[in-house]
């Protein structure tokens, strides 16, 4: 089974302000970056499903020179709000870790 860790040396989630959640996927090398992007795994529908977000409000940006993919979306709860379970959003990437990444 191929997972994101087979492609990436760093996967993280964090706040991008109190209303936005962002994910960074930094690949091992050019071959890993090209292969990950080619799978189409990191797409708006995946994040919309996992984080109950509107796909139209999700931004997926490929950064080929950095060998990275960045995904930003509205936070499920405002940072520090009553329903916020992860104030710094540092654990939001966890549901992605065990998912199988299938080639396109």
C-alpha positions as CSV (number, residue, x, y, z in Angstrom):
1,X,0.0,0.0,0.0
2,X,1.4,3.4,-1.0
3,X,0.7,6.3,1.4
4,X,1.6,10.0,1.5
5,X,4.8,9.2,3.4
6,X,6.1,7.3,0.5
7,X,6.1,10.6,-1.5
8,X,6.6,13.2,1.2
9,X,9.4,13.9,3.7
10,X,7.1,16.4,5.6
11,X,3.4,16.6,5.9
12,X,1.9,19.2,8.2
13,X,-1.3,21.1,8.9
14,X,-1.4,24.5,10.6
15,X,-3.4,27.7,11.0
16,X,-3.2,30.3,8.3
17,X,-5.1,32.8,10.5
18,X,-8.1,32.1,12.7
19,X,-10.4,31.1,9.9
20,X,-8.1,29.1,7.5
21,X,-6.5,25.7,7.7
22,X,-3.6,24.9,5.5
23,X,-1.7,21.7,4.7
24,X,1.8,21.4,3.3
25,X,3.0,18.3,1.5
26,X,6.8,18.4,0.8
27,X,8.1,15.7,-1.4
28,X,11.3,13.7,-1.1
29,X,12.5,14.6,-4.6
30,X,11.4,15.5,-8.1
31,X,10.3,12.0,-9.0
32,X,8.2,11.7,-5.8
33,X,6.6,15.2,-6.5
34,X,5.8,14.3,-10.1
35,X,4.3,11.0,-9.1
36,X,2.2,12.5,-6.3
37,X,0.8,15.2,-8.5
38,X,0.1,12.7,-11.2
39,X,-2.1,10.6,-8.9
40,X,-4.5,13.5,-8.4
41,X,-4.9,12.3,-4.8
42,X,-4.6,15.8,-3.2
43,X,-7.8,17.3,-4.7
44,X,-10.6,19.5,-3.6
45,X,-13.1,16.7,-3.3
46,X,-10.9,14.8,-0.8
47,X,-10.5,17.7,1.5
48,X,-14.2,18.7,1.1
49,X,-15.2,15.2,2.2
50,X,-12.7,14.9,5.1
51,X,-13.2,18.4,6.5
52,X,-16.8,19.2,5.5
53,X,-15.8,22.1,3.4
54,X,-17.3,23.6,0.3
55,X,-15.0,22.5,-2.7
56,X,-15.3,26.0,-4.1
57,X,-13.6,27.4,-1.0
58,X,-10.6,25.0,-1.2
59,X,-7.4,26.0,-2.8
60,X,-4.9,23.4,-4.1
61,X,-1.6,24.8,-5.3
62,X,1.3,22.9,-6.7
63,X,4.7,24.4,-6.2
64,X,7.0,22.5,-8.5
65,X,10.1,24.5,-7.7
66,X,9.6,23.7,-4.0
67,X,8.6,20.1,-4.7
68,X,5.5,20.8,-2.6
69,X,1.7,21.0,-2.7
70,X,-0.3,23.4,-0.5
71,X,-4.0,23.0,0.3
72,X,-5.9,25.7,2.1
73,X,-9.6,25.7,3.2
74,X,-11.8,27.2,5.8
75,X,-11.3,25.9,9.3
76,X,-14.1,23.6,10.5
77,X,-14.3,25.8,13.6
78,X,-12.8,29.3,14.3
79,X,-9.5,29.1,16.1
80,X,-10.1,29.2,19.8
81,X,-13.8,29.0,19.4
82,X,-16.1,26.8,21.6
83,X,-16.1,23.9,19.1
84,X,-12.4,24.1,18.2
85,X,-10.6,20.9,19.1
86,X,-7.2,21.7,17.7
87,X,-6.3,25.4,18.4
88,X,-3.1,25.4,16.3
89,X,-4.5,22.9,13.7
90,X,-1.4,20.8,14.0
91,X,-3.2,17.5,14.1
92,X,-5.6,18.0,11.2
93,X,-3.4,16.1,8.7
94,X,-3.8,12.8,10.7
95,X,-6.8,11.4,8.7
96,X,-4.7,11.6,5.5
97,X,-1.8,9.5,6.8
98,X,-3.2,6.0,6.5
99,X,-5.1,6.5,3.3
100,X,-3.9,4.6,0.2
101,X,-2.7,6.8,-2.6
102,X,-3.6,5.1,-5.9
103,X,-1.9,6.0,-9.2
104,X,-4.1,7.8,-11.7
